[in-house]
Amino acid sequence: MTSSPSFRIVEIFESLQGEGHNTGMPAIFIRLGRCSLACSWCDTDYLRYQHMSIDDIFQAIATYTAKNIIITGGEPSIHPHLEMLLSALKVKGYFLCIESNALHTISPLIDYIAVSPKYCYEERYEKDCIAQADEVRIVVDIFKIGQPVTTEKKVSSQYEPPLAPEQIQLAQARFIAWCQNMANKIHAKHYFLSPLEEGGQMNILQTIALIGQLNARNEEEKHAKETIKPHWQLSLQTHKLANIQ
């Protein structure tokens, strides 16, 4: 007799989607443990989880009223039994969303795909990433401080020490080129930049300035080549601003 699989559950809760195109949407969040990346500024402790069965998960969400479920992480798409959970949720009539780093295949059972490619892992996205999503959200980490710390030396913050203007301009130009490359690789309906939060600070001014530069460059290329270019928008983690989960 085959035993039912267990799932690495960090947390399950009901709230409002706080970022991206679906901001404000009532949803049940199922956060799965572990990730295929290790960004130093990640705000999720995805290595602390408990094992739960599908029955346990349904018991946990039984009192919630939202009919949208956001599967998040960590990186949920690496879970070996995800398809079984998605199938069970689909039978119950839930609208299924996923938040992924775009490096792994996404189940066709997912109704809405939000991906967040990480610039600090630029090389991995050059090799492979998914080609289709509903939205792309990129954190503005132009100096790749999200790279895991491998030595005792602290990773240099983009807030200190001060850098020369030409260094910042070069880093911004490289980041913009990478964002455009991601837009070419991952076709989506919506594209967003999100500020990086580090030590309680967010680089919002830098983020909105880069959005302006991206859209201005896309307008120039659109007129020159008569091609459709994405319009980039700002995505904030409004759930943190509203002090909700």
Secondary structure per residue as TSV (DSSP state, phi and psi in degrees):
chain	resnum	aa	ss	phi	psi
A	1	M	-	360.0	129.1
A	2	T	-	-84.7	129.1
A	3	S	-	-79.9	150.0
A	4	S	-	-70.6	145.7
A	5	P	-	-71.6	157.0
A	6	S	-	-109.5	157.7
A	7	F	E	-123.0	140.4
A	8	R	E	-80.7	100.3
A	9	I	E	-104.8	118.4
A	10	V	E	-79.6	-46.6
A	11	E	E	-166.3	156.8
A	12	I	E	-133.8	127.6
A	13	F	E	-156.2	164.0
A	14	E	E	-111.1	134.4
A	15	S	E	-161.3	-157.7
A	16	L	E	-111.0	141.1
A	17	Q	-	-62.3	127.4
A	18	G	-	-99.5	-6.6
A	19	E	S	-145.6	162.8
A	20	G	S	78.5	-164.6
A	21	H	T	-64.5	-31.6
A	22	N	T	-95.0	23.0
A	23	T	T	-52.4	130.2
A	24	G	T	94.6	-9.9
A	25	M	-	-71.5	125.1
A	26	P	E	-62.9	135.2
A	27	A	E	-156.1	154.7
A	28	I	E	-98.6	125.9
A	29	F	E	-99.5	125.9
A	30	I	E	-115.5	107.8
A	31	R	E	-99.6	119.7
A	32	L	E	-96.4	149.4
A	33	G	-	-82.3	161.8
A	34	R	-	74.0	157.3
A	35	C	-	-150.1	157.2
A	36	S	S	-92.3	-3.7
A	37	L	-	-122.3	176.7
A	38	A	-	-148.2	61.8
A	39	C	-	-67.7	130.3
A	40	S	T	-66.2	-24.9
A	41	W	T	-96.2	8.6
A	42	C	-	-58.9	136.5
A	43	D	-	-96.9	13.6
A	44	T	-	-118.8	130.8
A	45	D	-	-88.5	78.5
A	46	Y	T	-79.4	-0.1
A	47	L	T	-96.5	-2.5
A	48	R	-	-107.2	107.9
A	49	Y	-	-150.5	167.6
A	50	Q	E	-122.0	156.6
A	51	H	E	-91.0	129.1
A	52	M	E	-133.0	144.5
A	53	S	-	-84.4	172.0
A	54	I	H	-60.8	-40.1
A	55	D	H	-61.8	-40.3
A	56	D	H	-61.5	-41.5
A	57	I	H	-65.6	-43.4
A	58	F	H	-65.8	-34.1
A	59	Q	H	-66.2	-36.6
A	60	A	H	-68.4	-32.0
A	61	I	H	-98.5	1.8
A	62	A	T	-60.5	-34.1
A	63	T	T	-89.5	-4.1
A	64	Y	-	-82.6	150.8
A	65	T	-	-103.9	-19.4
A	66	A	-	-64.1	144.7
A	67	K	-	-106.4	6.9
A	68	N	E	-107.3	135.2
A	69	I	E	-121.1	130.6
A	70	I	E	-108.3	115.2
A	71	I	E	-89.4	118.8
A	72	T	E	-137.7	-173.6
A	73	G	S	-156.5	-148.0
A	74	G	S	47.9	-159.0
A	75	E	-	-121.7	100.5
A	76	P	G	-66.5	-27.3
A	77	S	G	-70.7	-10.5
A	78	I	G	-89.9	-3.4
A	79	H	-	-69.3	128.6
A	80	P	T	-65.4	-23.6
A	81	H	T	-115.1	20.6
A	82	L	H	-58.1	-38.4
A	83	E	H	-58.9	-37.4
A	84	M	H	-66.2	-41.6
A	85	L	H	-65.5	-44.9
A	86	L	H	-60.9	-41.7
A	87	S	H	-61.0	-43.2
A	88	A	H	-65.6	-39.8
A	89	L	H	-69.3	-36.6
A	90	K	H	-64.7	-39.5
A	91	V	H	-59.5	-31.8
A	92	K	T	-82.6	-0.9
A	93	G	T	88.1	16.1
A	94	Y	-	-77.8	145.8
A	95	F	E	-85.8	121.4
A	96	L	E	-105.2	124.7
A	97	C	E	-116.6	155.2
A	98	I	E	-136.6	146.4
A	99	E	E	-116.1	119.3
A	100	S	E	-136.3	161.8
A	101	N	-	-86.8	1.9
A	102	A	S	77.5	9.3
A	103	L	S	-96.5	-5.7
A	104	H	S	-131.9	154.6
A	105	T	-	-61.5	137.5
A	106	I	-	-103.7	135.3
A	107	S	-	-60.5	141.0
A	108	P	T	-67.3	-10.2
A	109	L	T	-75.0	-14.8
A	110	I	-	-75.0	132.7
A	111	D	S	-89.6	-27.7
A	112	Y	E	-143.4	123.7
A	113	I	E	-111.2	118.5
A	114	A	E	-113.8	124.2
A	115	V	E	-120.1	150.5
A	116	S	-	-132.1	84.2
A	117	P	-	-62.4	143.0
A	118	K	-	-107.3	117.4
A	119	Y	G	-63.1	-29.1
A	120	C	G	-70.4	-8.3
A	121	Y	G	-117.7	38.3
A	122	E	H	-48.6	-43.6
A	123	E	H	-61.6	-36.3
A	124	R	H	-66.9	-33.0
A	125	Y	H	-77.2	-20.2
A	126	E	H	-69.9	-31.5
A	127	K	H	-79.0	-45.7
A	128	D	-	-166.6	141.7
A	129	C	-	-163.3	165.9
A	130	I	-	-67.6	159.7
A	131	A	S	-106.1	-9.1
A	132	Q	B	-141.7	137.4
A	133	A	-	-154.8	172.2
A	134	D	S	-90.1	-36.0
A	135	E	E	-146.8	151.1
A	136	V	E	-120.2	126.8
A	137	R	E	-123.6	122.1
A	138	I	E	-118.1	126.4
A	139	V	E	-77.0	134.4
A	140	V	-	-80.9	91.4
A	141	D	-	-123.0	70.2
A	142	I	T	-69.6	-20.5
A	143	F	T	-102.7	10.8
A	144	K	-	55.7	42.7
A	145	I	T	-73.6	-9.4
A	146	G	T	-74.4	-8.9
A	147	Q	S	-60.1	136.9
A	148	P	-	-58.0	141.4
A	149	V	-	-76.6	120.2
A	150	T	-	-108.8	-5.0
A	151	T	S	-130.9	176.5
A	152	E	S	-74.1	-14.1
A	153	K	S	-72.2	130.4
A	154	K	-	-68.0	138.5
A	155	V	-	-66.4	134.3
A	156	S	-	-65.3	131.2
A	157	S	-	-80.9	152.6
A	158	Q	S	-79.5	-3.5
A	159	Y	S	-98.2	-21.1
A	160	E	S	-156.0	146.0
A	161	P	S	-77.3	167.5
A	162	P	-	-61.3	141.9
A	163	L	-	-110.1	156.8
A	164	A	-	-66.1	146.9
A	165	P	H	-54.1	-38.5
A	166	E	H	-67.3	-31.5
A	167	Q	H	-66.8	-42.2
A	168	I	H	-66.1	-44.0
A	169	Q	H	-61.3	-41.9
A	170	L	H	-64.4	-43.6
A	171	A	H	-64.1	-39.7
A	172	Q	H	-66.1	-40.8
A	173	A	H	-63.3	-41.3
A	174	R	H	-65.7	-40.8
A	175	F	H	-65.2	-43.6
A	176	I	H	-60.4	-44.1
A	177	A	H	-60.7	-38.6
A	178	W	H	-68.3	-40.1
A	179	C	H	-60.3	-42.9
A	180	Q	H	-64.2	-37.7
A	181	N	H	-63.4	-41.8
A	182	M	H	-64.1	-38.0
A	183	A	H	-65.8	-32.5
A	184	N	H	-73.0	-34.5
A	185	K	H	-78.7	-41.2
A	186	I	S	-112.4	107.4
A	187	H	B	-81.8	125.6
A	188	A	-	-144.7	166.7
A	189	K	S	-83.7	-28.7
A	190	H	E	-136.6	139.7
A	191	Y	E	-128.8	133.5
A	192	F	E	-133.7	149.3
A	193	L	E	-109.7	142.0
A	194	S	E	-122.8	138.7
A	195	P	-	-67.2	149.3
A	196	L	-	-85.8	130.3
A	197	E	E	-102.6	123.4
A	198	E	E	-144.7	122.3
A	199	G	T	60.4	33.1
A	200	G	T	82.0	0.3
A	201	Q	E	-109.5	147.5
A	202	M	E	-125.1	136.5
A	203	N	-	-87.1	59.7
A	204	I	H	-66.4	-42.9
A	205	L	H	-60.3	-45.3
A	206	Q	H	-61.4	-39.1
A	207	T	H	-65.3	-48.2
A	208	I	H	-70.8	-29.1
A	209	A	H	-66.3	-40.4
A	210	L	H	-68.5	-35.5
A	211	I	H	-60.4	-44.0
A	212	G	H	-61.2	-41.8
A	213	Q	H	-67.3	-41.3
A	214	L	H	-61.6	-46.7
A	215	N	H	-69.5	-35.3
A	216	A	H	-65.7	-42.6
A	217	R	H	-66.4	-39.2
A	218	N	H	-65.1	-36.4
A	219	E	H	-64.0	-42.0
A	220	E	H	-62.6	-45.6
A	221	E	H	-68.9	-34.5
A	222	K	H	-63.0	-42.8
A	223	H	H	-72.3	-35.0
A	224	A	H	-72.6	-39.4
A	225	K	H	-110.2	-3.0
A	226	E	-	54.8	44.6
A	227	T	-	-118.0	155.9
A	228	I	-	-83.8	124.7
A	229	K	-	-115.0	148.5
A	230	P	-	-70.1	151.5
A	231	H	-	-102.0	118.6
A	232	W	E	-85.6	143.2
A	233	Q	E	-130.1	170.2
A	234	L	E	-92.0	133.5
A	235	S	-	-122.6	122.0
A	236	L	-	-109.3	153.1
A	237	Q	-	-82.0	78.1
A	238	T	H	-67.7	-21.0
A	239	H	H	-63.6	-32.0
A	240	K	H	-72.0	-38.9
A	241	L	H	-65.8	-34.3
A	242	A	T	-87.4	-2.4
A	243	N	T	59.5	44.2
A	244	I	-	-121.0	165.3
A	245	Q	-	-71.9	360.0
